[in-house]
Amino acid sequence: MRIDLENEDDDDSYPKPVGRWTVFYYGVGHMLNDVTAACWFTYLLLFLTEIGLSPRDAATVMLAGQIADGFATVFAGELIDRFGHFKIWHGAGSILVAISFSSVFGGCLPCKILASCSSLIETVSYSTSAAIFNVGWAATQVSHMSMVNCISLNSSSRVVMTSCRNAFTMVANLSLYAVALVVFSSSKATTHADIENQYRWIAYTSIFIGCCFVGIFHLGTKEPRLKICVHGTSNARISWAYWFKKVLYYQVGLVYMLTRLVQNVSQAYLAFYVMDDLQMAKSAKALVPAIIYMSSFFVSVIMQEMSWTGQRLKAYYSAGGIPLGILRGRHPLFT
């Protein structure tokens, strides 16, 4: 891994903060990933089972995508670090995301070509599209996150750009659920074709919204050059094996992995619980996740106003995580 810096103005000993438009252009660059990921984890399993796939085959499709994501993230990070060209990686990844995402929710193309609707062909087709989607998603994510260190040397600007990116993640999620709410409320699905049309509208609208913001990102953001340290000394290249010797690497990775696991599993099965167990209206598939997401956002805003210490951070994490695990373990959704 390499952290590259460049002194853009040799006369300044301290880097200047970036402008608001630079922050905005960067912040919208992950919208396509965010809106498609929200749709992916919330509706993919529900969509696949509603069109006739068995729960095992639907899980196979999801697993194929996650395995591809795991490998692609590692390789994309190494290649981007080695060769640069962030915007090329971002653009190529976005194209893969848009095409593969539309093919998943657009129906089984090989089934139409081969005039066969066997479960094997459907599973292989959807699994292939899921793998391609996650490869593109990983390339877009890694390239976008890596650009922060090269766009600005100012630490405050980096924080602001990351915050803007997170803010648009919220916008992407709420946009997805708003679109889904309109679709589920305005149309009734009684056949597999009707169900496919509903999710196709959601998917295509999500892609359109995301691609618009990707276009804004590429038009407004210049390709950042590899940079040299402010004080004129470049950092030595660090081998990827270096991190495996650090205990903190495993600590941070484990905490993040478990947190994401709880979030993704909850998001993936929430729609099943709402529809199958609670027998709520179709619109609840969009309304309930939106309410949960907005509640989480409001709590995050409140917590940002607090002063944090290491002990307080650990206490809040434990206080929120342990009861959450107990409640989820006793919840009908997970039993």
N, C-alpha and C positions, 0 to 999 in steps of 0.2 A: 504494500500500500504506500502511496505517496501523497503528501500534502504539499501542493505547489502554490507558491505565492509570487506575486509580481508587484514591484513598486511602480505604480503607474505615473507617479510624479516624483522625480528624484529629489526635488527641493523640499518635499514634505516628509517629516519624520513620522507623522501619524496619518494613517489613511483617512480619507474623507468619507462620510456616510453617503450611501447611494440615495438617489431621488425617489420620490413617491411612485412615479410611473415605473421605474425599474422594479420596485417592490411589487407593484400591481402585476406587471407583466410576468414576473417570475411566479407569483402566487397562483395565477390561474393555470399554470402549466401542467398541473397534476389533476385537473378536473375530470378529464376523460377516464383516467384510472380510478378516481374516487367514485364517480357515478356508476361505472360498470361494476366495480367491486361491491358496492352497496346492493346492486341488483343481483349480482352473482351469489353472494352469501345469503341474501334474504329469500330469493325466489327460485334458484336453480333446482334444488331438490324437489321443491313443490311442483315446479313446472314439469320436470321429468316424470314424476310419479303420476301427475294428472293426465299426461298424454299416453300413459300406458306402460312405462318402464317399471320393472320391479324395484323395490327399495334397494336390493343388492346391486342391481345394475346402475341405479342412480348414484349410489355411494361409490361405485367404481369410477364413474365419470368424474365425480368430485375429487376422488383420490388421485386420479391420473393428472388432473390439473395441479394439485398441490405438490405432487412429486416433481413435476416439470418446473414449477415455481421455485422449489428448493434448489435444484441444480442450476437453473437459469440465473438465479440471483448471484450465486457464487461466480459463475463464469462471466456474467455481464460485468460484475464489479471488477474482476481482474482485467478483462479486455478494455473496459473504459479507462481504468487507471493506467493501463499500458499505452493505449493509442489516443486517448482523448476523443475529440469530435463529439462533444456532448449532444449537440442539436441533431446530428445525424442519427445517433442512437435513439434519441427521444422521438424523432420523427418516424423512424423505422418501427420502433416499438408501438407507437400509436397506431400506425397502419395495421400492424398485426392484431392489435386489440380490437380495432373497429371491425375488421373483416371476420375474425374468428368469433367475436361476440355476436355479430349478426347471424353467423352460420349456426350457432348453438340455438338461439331462440327463433331462428328463421325456419327450422324444420330439418329433417334428415335428408340432405341432398343425395348421398349414395343410395338411400332407399328408393328415391324417385328414379335415379338412373338405372338401378338394377331391378326396378319394379318388384321389390321385396321389402317387407316390413318385419323381418325377423329380429328378435331381440338382440342377437349377436351383432348384426350389421348396425343397428341403432346404437348399441353400446360402443362399438368401435368408432363409429362416426362422431358421436358426441364426445368421446374420450379424446380423440385426435384434436377436435376443435378446442376442447378444454385445455389440452396441453399447449397448443399454439397460443391461445389467449394468455395463459400464464407466462409463457416465454416473453411475449410482447409486453405484458404488464411489468415483468421484472426489469426488462431493459429500459422501459420508460421511467420506472421508479428510481432505479439506481442512477441513471444519467441525470435526472432532475435533482435528486438530493445532492449529488456530487458537485453540481454547479455552484452551490452556495459559497464554497471556499474560494472559488475562482472569480466570482462576480465581484466580491468585495473583500477587503482586508479588515474592514471595520467590524469588530465583534458585535456591536449593537445592531448594525445593519443586518448581520447574519441572523440575529435573533428575530428582528422585525420581518425579514423575508420568510423565515420558518413559521412565524406566527401567522403571516398572511396566507401561507400555504395551508396551514391547519384551519384557518377561517373558511377558506374556500372548500375544504373537505366537508365542513358543515353545510355549506351552500349546496354542494353536490348531493349529499345524502338527502337533504330536505327536498331538493328538486326532484330526485328520483321518487320519493314517496308521494310528492304532490302529483306527479305524472301518473303514478300507479293508482292513486286515489281517484283521479278523474276517470281513468280507464275502467277500473273495477266498478265504479258507481254508475257509469253511463252505458255500459254494455253487459249483457247477460251471456254466460257461456254454458251451453248445454251439451255440446259435442266437443270432440278432440280438436276439430278445426276451429271452433269458436275460441277454445282455450289458447291454441297457438296464435290466433289473431290478436288476442288480448296481450299476450306476452311479447308478440312481435312489435306491437305498437309501443309498448314500454321500452323495449330494447332499442328500436330505431330512434325513438325520441331521445333516449339517453345518449346514444351515439352522436346524434346531431348536436345536442347541447355540449357534449364533451369536445367534439371536433371544432366547434366554434371557438372555444376557449384555447384549444391547442393552436389554432390559427393565430389568435391574438398573441399567444406566448411566442411563437416563432417570428411573427412580424415585429414584436416589440423588444425581444431579447437578442442581443448580439452574442455570437459564439465567443465565450470567454477563453482567453489565452492562458496557457500554463504560466504560472507566476513564480517569481523569485522572492525570497524573504525580504521584509522591509529593511532589515539591517544589512542586506547584501549577501547573506550566506544562505545557500540552499540546503534543505534538509536531505539527509541521506535516505536512500530508498530502503524501506522496511520490507522484509520478506513476509509473506502471508503466514508462514509457520510461526512467526514471532508472537502472534496473538494467542496461540494455543498454550503458551507458557505463562500466561497471565491469569491469575485467579479471578480478577475483576471481569475478564472477558466471559467466563462461565457464569458468574453471578448475574451480570446484566442480561446475558443471553437467556438464562433460565427464567428470570423474572419476566422478561418480555414475552418469552414463548408461552409461559403459563397464562399470562394475562390475555394474550391474543387467542389462546386456545379457548378460554372461557367465553370471550367475546364472540368468536366465530361460531362456536357450537350453539351458543344462545341465539345468535342471529339466524343461523341456518334452520333451527327447529322451532323458532317462535311462530312462524306462519302455520306450521302443522298444529301446534297447540291451540292457536287461535281458531283455526277452522275445524279441526277434528274433535277436540276436547270441549272447547267452549261453545262451539256451534254458532259463532258470530257471523255477521254479514260479510260478504266478500270484500267490502271496502275496508274492513278491519285489518286485512292483510297489509294495508298501507298505513292506516291511521294509527294502529297500536305501535308499530316500529317508530313512526314519526314522533309520537308522544314520548316514548322512551328516550329517543335521541335528543329531543329538545330538553328533557329533564336533565340528562347527563350534561348537556351544554351549559345550562344555567348553574349547575353545581360547579362545573369547571370554572366559570366566570367568578363565582364567589370565592373559590379556593385560590384563584390567582391574586386576590386582594390580601391574602394572608401572608405573614412573614414566615419563612420556612427555615428550619434548622434540620440537621441530620436526624436527630432524635424524633422531632415532630413528624418528619416525612415517614420514618419507619413506623411510628405509631399510627398515623392515618392509613398507611398502606395495610397494616395488619388489621386495624379496626374495620376497614372496608372489605378486605379480602377474605378473612376467616368466616365472618357471618354469611358472606355471599356464597362461599363454598358450601356451607351447611344448608342454607336455604335452597340452593340449586340441587343438592343431593336429596332433599326431602320433597322437592317439587314434583308433581305428577309428570311434568315434561321429561324428566330424566330418570323416572322409575318405571 
